[in-house]
């Protein structure tokens, strides 16, 4: 006899819900990672400046920061399942508008898809807390791993889709609407598997209590420092290597390597951390590896660039999965998880949005990339100080 869990779901229903979660997850990065490789094509076609082109990456991060905080407003009104469905509709619309319009539509679509992805970022940990609490580490590893995989595939296919299939940059960006539509179709049957529960507190009360908790701020800073390091590497690693004398092709492959090893970290680390009641050992181990790899990258004379880049990618991917898992583990229930996820990711992405700009400014002032890498070492130490506390086995 197939036993039901505390939410009234049998094994088959839980499996179908997990499939739905993973299809939503794989949609949370392609719309973002597909734009970078196509920047030159977009510049040549519509003549935007580098500053305006940079907004195509920055706007979604700003949307993450703003929308993440208010996401619980929507879940308290419409429920988690319906809010995620609405986010997929908005994501599809944003991709289509961005891909097949003028300059105004390019930015409007970018803002819309950024808002949609922010909803998904916040609510998937709440779904995990509600429906997979006893397998949080395993499910988080699948979620973060599939999200990283989606990012890597989209980045790799963008130029071939545009050039080899003659879709152009618009068609290449628009392809990902098909993936979002598939996710919607798969998600709709899951709506009945996610029961609506009346909120136990108002949005205002929840934000007041969470924002007054030191542990929440430490978790938010941990998330923010992790994301800052990730987006700095994403933005500047090729430029750092080209400045060292490597060609552009090699620099691009090293960025791909960092994303690939990030997938491995995103899968392995949450499983390891989820098997433990206390995550401090995991946090300390990751920081040690990250600092050693950054120092290695700062010393070009010792070589082994592939090793240092691979380790940095693995650590950043693993730390991202760990940050998401900590949101689940530190929450008492799904409602708290949605609220905590919102405030943590909001603060985190506002911090992350500043990283590439600050490192770029440091380089403009000094013409030395190592100062930016030294900043990442300092950020790692700060991340350790925050992580030591959030890694303890306790609830918010």
N, C-alpha and C positions, 0 to 999 in steps of 0.2 A: 504494500500500500504506500502510495506517495504522500509523505507527510507534508503539511503546510507550515510555513514559517509564521512569525508573529504578525506579518502583514497579510496573512491569508493566501499566500502564493505557494503553489507547488513547484517542484523542481523545473518542470517544463516552462512555467510562466517566468520563473526567475532567470532561466537561460535566455528566453526571448527578450526579457527586459535588459539583460546584459548586452545582448546583440544590439539592441536599440541604443544603449548608452555608448557603445563603441562606435556606431555609425555617426552619432552626434559628435563624438570626440574627434574622429578623423576629419571632421569639417571645421575644426576650430583653429587651424593654422594655414591651410592651402591658400586662402584668400589673402593672407599676409605675406607668406614666404614666396609666392609666385610673382610678386611685383618687382623685387630687387633685380633679378636677372634681365628684366625687360626695360629698366630705366633708360638705357641709351636709346632704345627704339622709340619710347614715349617722348623723350627729349627731341629727337630728330623729327618726329611726326608733328608734334604740336608746339614745340619751341618753348617749353617751360624752363625757368631757371633752376639751378641746383637747389636753391632754397625752397622753392615751391615743390620741387620733386621730393625733397626731404619730408615735406608735410604728409606725403602719401604713406610714410612709415610712422610718423609722429602722431597723426590724427587718431589712428586706432588705439594707440597707447593712452592718449588723453581720454578717449571714449571709455576705455577700460577703467581708468581712474574715477571718472564721474559716475558711470552707470553701475559699477560694482556696488557702491554704497546703497543705491536706491533699489537694487534688485529685490530685496525682501518686501518692498512695497507691492510689487507685482505678484509675488508668490502668495502673500497674505490675501490678495484680492482674487487671483485666478488659479492658484495652486501651482506646484512645481511643474507638473506634467504639461499643463496648458501653456505655461510661460516658456518652456523649452520649445514647444511646437511653434509658438509665436516668434521665437528667436530664429528658428529655421526658415520661416516665411520671410522674415526681415533680412536674413542673410542671403537668401536666394534673390530677393529684390535688389539688395545692395550690389551684389555681384553683377546682375544684369544691367542695372543703371550705370554702374561704373564702366562697364565694358562697351556699351553701345551708345554712348552719348558724347557730348562736347566736354570742354574743360569743366564747366559747372557740374555736369553729371558725374565726371570723374571724381570730384571731391565729395559730392553729395553721396554717391554710392559708397565711397570709402568710409564716410562717417557712419552710414547705416550699417554696413557690415561690421564695423568696429563695435557698435552698440550691440548687435546681435551676438557677436563672439563673447562680449563681456558677460551677457546673460549665461551663456554656456559655461564659461570659465567658473562662474560662481556656483551654478546649480548642480553640476555633475558631482562635486564632493558631497552635497546634501543628499543626492540620490543614493550615493554609496553608503552614507551614514544610515539612511533610512532602510535600505533594502539589502545591503551586504555588510552589516556591521561586524560579523565574525570573520569575514574574508576581506577586510578593508585593505590590507597590504597588497594582496594578490590583485584585487580589482583595480586599485589605484595604479599598480604597475602596468596593467593592461591599458588603462585609460591614458596615463602619461606617455607610455610607449607608443601607442597607436597615434597619439597626437603628434609626437615627434616624428613618427614615420610619415604622417600626412604632410608635415612641413618639408621633410627631406625630398619626398617624391615630387611635390609641387615645384620646389625650387629646381629640381633636376629636369623636369619636363617642360618648364616654361618656354625656354628657347627652342627646343625641338618642335613643340606644338606650333610656335609662331613661325618658324622658318621652314622646317622640313615638311610640315603639313599645310603650309601656306595659310595659316589662320590669322597671321598678324598678331600684334600685341593685344588687340581687343578680343579677338577670338580665343587667344591663349588664356586670358584672364576669365573670359566668359564660360569656358569649359567647366569650371568648378561649380557652376550653378547646378549642373546635372547631378553631381555628388550630393549637394544639399537637398535636392528634390528627392533623391533616393532615401536619404536619411529621414525626411519628412514622412514618406510613405511607410517606412519601417517603424517610425515612432508612433504614428497614430494609433495602432492597436494597443500600444502600451499605456495609453491614457487611462484605460479602465483598470490597469494594474497598479496605478498610483492613486491611492485613496486620498481625497481631500480631507484634511483635518483642520478644525477651527484653530486659528492662532491663539496662543496662550498670552500674548502680550502685544501691544501696539508697536509699530515700527519705531516711533519716537522713544518709547521706553527701552526697547532693545538696544538702540544705538547709544542711549545715555549710559546704560549699564555696561555695555561692552567697551565703549570708548573710555570709561573710567577705570578699566582693569589694566594693570601694568603688563600682565602676561599677554594680553591681546596686542598691545603695542610692540612688545618684543617679537611676537610671531609675525606681525606686520612688517617690522624692520628686517627680520630674517628673510621674509619673502621678497621684500624690496631690494635688499642687497644682492640676493641671488639673481633676481631679474636684471638688475643693473649690470652685473658682471656678464650675464648672457648677452644682453643687447650691445654691450661694448665690444665683445668678441665678434658678434654677428656683423657689426658695423665696420670695425677697424682692423680685424685680423689680416685680411688681404693687403691692406695698405701698409701695415707694419712689415709684412714679409717682403713686399715689393720694395720698400725703403731699404731693406737689408740686401737687396740685389737679386732676389728671386724673381722669376718671370711671372706674369699675370696668371698664366695657366696653372702653374704650381700653387700659387697663392689661392686660386679658386678651389683647387683640389683639397688644400688644407682646410678651407672652410667647410667643404663637404665632409671631410674626415671628422671634424669636430661635431658636425650634426649627426653623423652616423654613430660615433661612439656615444653621443648623447642619448640615442635611442637605447643603447645597451644599459647605460646608467639609469635611465628612466624606468626600465623594466626590472633590473636587479635590485636597486637600492630600496624601493618601497617594500618589496617582498622581505628583504633582510630586516628592515626597520619594523615592519608589521609583525614579524615573528617575535619581537621583543616588547616587553612592557615599558622599558626605558630606552629612549633613542639617543642618549648622549654619546655613547660609543660610536655610533654611526656618524653623528654630526662631527665629532672630533676627527675621526678617520678621514672624512671627506675634506675637511679644512686642511689637514696636513698634506694630503695629496695635491690639493689645489695650490697651496703656497709653494710647494716644491716645483710644480709644473710651471707656475708663473715665473719663478726665479730662473728656472731652466730656459724659459723663453726669453728672459732678459739678458742671457749670456750667450750670444750667438757663436762665440768661440768654441763652445763645447758641442755644437751641432745637435743632433737628435731631435730636430724640429717636429718630425712626425710623432715621436713619443710624447713630447710636451703638449702638442695640440690635441692628440688623442686623449690624454689624461684630463686636460682641461674640459674637453667636450663631455667626457664621461661624468666628471664631477658635477658640471653644471646641469646636465640632464638628470643626474641622480638627485641633486639638491632640489631641483624643481619638483620632481615626483615626491620627494620627502616633505617639502613644504605643503603640498596638497594633502598628503597623508596626515600630517600633523594637525591640519584643520579638522579632519575627520576624527582623529583620535582624541583631540582635546575638547570636542563637542559632546554634550550629554544626549542630544537628540537631533533629528533632521532639521527642525526649525532653527535651533541654535547653530547648526552647521551652515545653513544658508546665510544667516545673519553674520556669523563669524567670517565665512568665506567672502562675503561682500565687503566688509570693512577691511579685512586683511589685504585682499587683492586691490582694493581701491588705493590704499596707502602705498602698497607695494609697487603698483604700476606708475603712480606719480613719481616715486623715487626712480624707477627704472627709466622713465622718459628723459630724465636729466643726464643719465650716464654717457651716452654717445656724444651729446653736446659738450659736456665738461671735458671729456678726453680729447675731443677735437679742438677745443679751445686751448687746452694745455699744449697740444702739439703746435698749434698756430703761434703760441707765445714762445716756445722753447725749441721747436723743430727736433725734439727728442722723444721718440715713442716710449722709451723706458720709464719716463715719468708717469705716463698713463698706466703702464703695467704696475708701477709701484703703488699707484692709487688703488688698483685692484687687490694688491696684497693687503693694504690697509683695510679695504672693504672686507676681505676675508677674515681678518682679525675681529672686526666689528661683528661680522656674522657669527663667529665663534662665541663671542660674548653674549649675543642674543640667544644662540642655539643651546648653550649650556642650561639655560633656564627652561626654554620651551620643550627641551627633550625629556624633562622629568615626567613621570607617570602621574598626571593629574588632569582634572577637568575644569573647563571654564564655565 
